[in-house]
Amino acid sequence: MTLTGEQDFLDLIDEAFPNQGPGLVLGRGDDCAILSVTGELCLSTDLFLEDAHFRLAYFPPEDIGYKALAVNLSDVAAMGGIPLGFSLGLAGPPELGRDFYRRLLTGMAGLSRSTGCLLTGGDLSRAARLTLCLTIWGQAAGPDFLRRGRALAGDVLFVHAGGARSTAPLACLGLSRAGLTVLEAGLSQDKGLEAKDFPQAVAAHLRPEMRLDAAQALARTGLVTALMDLSDGLAADLPRFLLRPGQTQARALGADLDISPDLLHPELVALCGRTGADPTAEAFAGGEDYALLGAVSPGDWPSLRRAVPGLCALGRVSRAPGLRLNGSIPPDRGFDHFRPYFGPAL
């Protein structure tokens, strides 16, 4: 059934999302929402675009809605924040049908409810391809927002690898990348790589685990030097993590990383066994891991590990610029939106 007009779409949104909640004085329906806030807020915007971030060929509508919100929630988590609300810009072809959009909004609404992050409004439009743009905001869980660019030489680098998908210490690294590889292989009917053989890798790409509770726990300890989320992979994000405001990359700190295949997810290792890729290099390149990358002083590391389960040391911050992986300089630069990854280049 095709959407009959904008009101039909608005009715779907009202069915899926509540229009009242804490901090929301006036919800959807007027020219603006009215929020009641105190203190500082963190604010972030993310695009989620068909054939740049997802393909309709293997993304169910529910997972599109879920992931579009999840990647924004991950940004709030990266600041040690508590998500409060978000605004949704949604454009797409009406021909996708009412049921498709209902399912998309249902997937997003489920995550919205479970995290207490309210939809306050947004905008709708027709477009040739499905496009979502979310703006999200939150408040600090601890004394202050956590930031990148504050790590010190000698700090322990860690990731939060806790989650339901594996007990491997660094299971979060490279697993979504493995899932994307498998899903893309399915489009070419590559019978050597089937989604049923890599269920957790596929799930990691379609429905990434959020680490809001862990991030808020990290913020409340007051021990973390710096924090960010790994959206583009260690190769791309770690240099940004180490770069202080106003610094050039040539003057930034470096890092020495120690990643063993024994610490990685078994599905990533198995996939690399079939493709001939190096699992350590794949984990380093990553992309859409949405793990938490942090730094802490060596003296505070034992206390932090006791306070927040699921943390795993990754290496140390170094005064020597550049990244070194298991003693060698890694070749991969990680994900970049302006280089082709799948589909047409932006």
N, C-alpha and C positions, 0 to 999 in steps of 0.2 A: 504493500500500500504506500503510495507516494505521499509526501507531506503536502497538505493543501494550502499552506501559507505560514506566515510568521507566528500567528497565534497558535497554530497547531504545534509548532516547535516550543513555544513558551509553555503550553500546557504539559508537554513532555517533561520540561525542566521542573515545573511545579510538582508533578507527580513524583519525581525522583529526589528532589532536594527540599528540606525544610526551609522556611523563610523567617525563622526567628531563632535566637540563641544568645548566649552570653556575649556581651559587647556589641551586639547589633541593635541599634536604636530603631533604624528603619531599614527594612530589607528590600528585596527586589520589587520593582513596580513603579518607582519614581525615577526622576532623572539621575539621581545619585542615591547610593546607600548612605546611611549615617552611622558612624562607628563611635563608640565610646572607648577611648584609649587613655592610658597613663604611661608615662615614661617612653623610652625608645622602642622603635619597631625595626625589625629587619624586613626587607622588601626585595623580591626577586621576580623576574619574568623569564619564561621559557616558551619557545616555539616547539610544536610537535607536528611535523609535516609529512604528508603522504609522499612516499618515494624518496624522502630524505632521512626520516627517522623510523618509518615503518612501511610495510607493504600490506595492502588489503588481501593479498593472496594467502598470507598465513597468519595475519593478526585478527583474531575474533574481535568484534566490536567492543565487547566487555573489556578486553585487554587493552584496547586503544584508550578507552576512557580511564581505566585504572592507571596505566603507565603515564599518560599525560599529566595526571595529578601527582603521581608518585615521584617523578623527576623533580617537580617543584618542592614537594615535601622534603626531598633529600637535601635541597639547598638550605632549607630552614634548619634541618638537622645539622648540617655542616657548621652552622653558627651557634650550635648549642641552644636552639630556639624551640619554642612551643608554637605550633601553627595555630593561627586564629581564624583566618578567612582567605578566600581567593576570589578573583574575578575571571570569567571565562569568555574569551573571544572564540567563536566557532563559526567556520565557514565550510561549505561543502556542496556537492551536487544533491539536489532534492531527490534525484533518481535512486539514490542509495536506499531510500524507503524509510517509512516511519518506524518499522520494527528495528532496522539497523540503528537508527539514532536513539531509540528507546534503550536498546541494549548497551550502546556506548555510554549513555548517561547513567544507566544502572550500575555499570562497572565503576564509574567515577564516584557515584553517590555512595556506594558501599565503603570505599576508602575514605571518603569525606566523613561519613558517620563514625567510622572506627577511630579516626584521629581527631575528631572534634573540630575539623576545619570547615567552616561554613562557606557556601557559595553565596556571595552578596550581590552579584549582577554580572553584566558583561555586554556582549554584542553578538548579533547573528547576521550572516550574509550568505548569499549564493556564491559558489566558487567552482571552478573546474575540478579541483582536487581538494580532498579533505584537509583542513587546516585548523589546528587548535593553538591558541595562545593564552597562557594562564599567567596571571600576576598573583603572587601569594605574599602574605605578611605574617609575622609572628613576634612574640616577645621573648626575652631572655629567660632561660630556665635557671641560670646561676647568677652570680654577682654581675656578670657582664657577658656580652656576646663574645664567642670565640672567633678568632680570625686566623687567616693564613699570614705568611710573611713575618712571623714572630719567633720562628725556631732559632735556636742558638747552636753554635758549634759544640759537638759532643752530645747533643740531645739524642735520646732513643727515638727512632721512627717506629710507629706502630700502625697497624690496621685493626679495625674491629671486624672480625671474621665470624662472629657469632651468628647463628641462624639455623633454620630447620633443615637445610638442604645437605649438610655434611658436617662431620666432626673434624675434617681436615683443617689444620690451623689457618691456612691461607686459601680456603676453598672459594672465597669470594673473588679472587683474582683470575681474570681470564675466562670465567665460566659463561658469562653472557656472550662474550666473543665467540666461544665455542658453540653456543646455541644459535647465534646468527649464522655461523658457517653451515651448520646442519640444516637450518631452515632455507637458506639460499640454495643449498645443494638439492633440496627437495623440489625447487622450481625447475631445475634442469633434469629432474627425474634420475638423479645419481643414486642408484640402488646401493652403493657402498656406504652411504651415510643416510640413515633413516631416523626420523625424530623419535620413534619408539625406542631406539637404542640409547638415546641421550635425553631422557625425560627431564632431569634436573637442569641440564644446560639450557634446554629449550624454555623451561619455566623461568630460569634466571633472566632470559632475554625478554620474554613476554610480560612477566610479572615480577619485577625486582623486589627483593625484600627491603623494607624500610627499617632504618635503625634509629628512629626517633627516641625511643626509651634509652638506648645506650648513649646517644649524643647528649641527652639531657642529664644523664647520670655523670658523664664526663665533665659537663659544665659545672655541675654542683660540687665536684671535688675541689675545684680551684687549683688543680695541679697541672692542667694541660697548658703547654706553651702555645700551641697552634693547632688548628683543626681545619679540614676541608673534606668534601666528598669527592670520590673518584668517578667522575662522569666521562672523562675522555681517556682514562687509563693512566697508570703510573708514569709511562714514558712522557706523556704530555702534561699531566697535572703536577708531578713532583717538582719540576722546575718552577712552576707558578707558585707552589706552596713555599718554596725556599726564597722567593724573590721578595725583598722588602719594598715598601712603597718608595718610588723615586729612584730605585736601583736599576741599572742595566743588567742583563743576564750575565755579562762578563764579570761583574763584581759580586754576583750572588754566591751564596754558600753552595756546597755540593753535598753529595750523599754516597755512602757505600752501602750497598744492599746485598743481602744474602737470602736467596730464594732457591730452595731445593724442590725438585719434582715430588719428593716425598710429602711436602707440605700442601700440595695442590689438590684440587678436586679430582677424584678418580676418573670422572667422565672427561675432563679436559685432557688428562694423561692418555686415556684410551683413544680419544679422537686424534691426538697428535701421533699416536702409534699407527693409526691408519693413514694419516695424511703425510707423515714424515716431518712434520713441524716440530720445533723444539718447545716443549711445554713451558719451560722457564721463560723463553722469549715471548710466547703467547700471553703468559700471565703478566709480564712486564708491559706489553703493548696494551692489553686489556681493552677497555672501552665499555661504557655503561655498566661498570661494576657496582656503582653506588655504595661502595664501602666507605667507611670513615678512615681517613688518613690523618694521623696526629703526631705530635712531638711532645716529649716530656723529659725533664732533666733525669740523668741516670739515678740520682739519689731518690727521686720520687717515683721511679718506674715500679718498684715492688709494691708500693702502697696503691698506685693506680690499678695495677693488675688485680689486687685483692678487692678493690672497690667496685670494679666494673668487669664482670665476666666477659670472655670472648675476645680479649685483646691478644695480639700476637706481634712480637718484635719483628721488624723488617730490616733494620740496619741502624746506621748512625748518621747524623748530620756532620759534615766535614767542612773544614776551612778551605780545602782544595776545591775549586769550582768543578762542575761537571758531575755526571752520574756514573757510577761504576757498579756493575751487576756481577756478583760472584767473581770480582777481581778484574773484569774486562769492561771495556766501553761498549754499551749496547747500541745496536744500529737503529732500532725503531724509534721514530719520533712520536708515535701514538696517533690518536684520531684527530683529524682537523676537518671542520665543516667545509672548508674550501678546497679539499682534495677529495677525489672520488673514493667512496667506500663501497656503496652499492647504489645501483640506479644512477640517474644522471647527476653530474657534479652540480653543485649550487653555483 
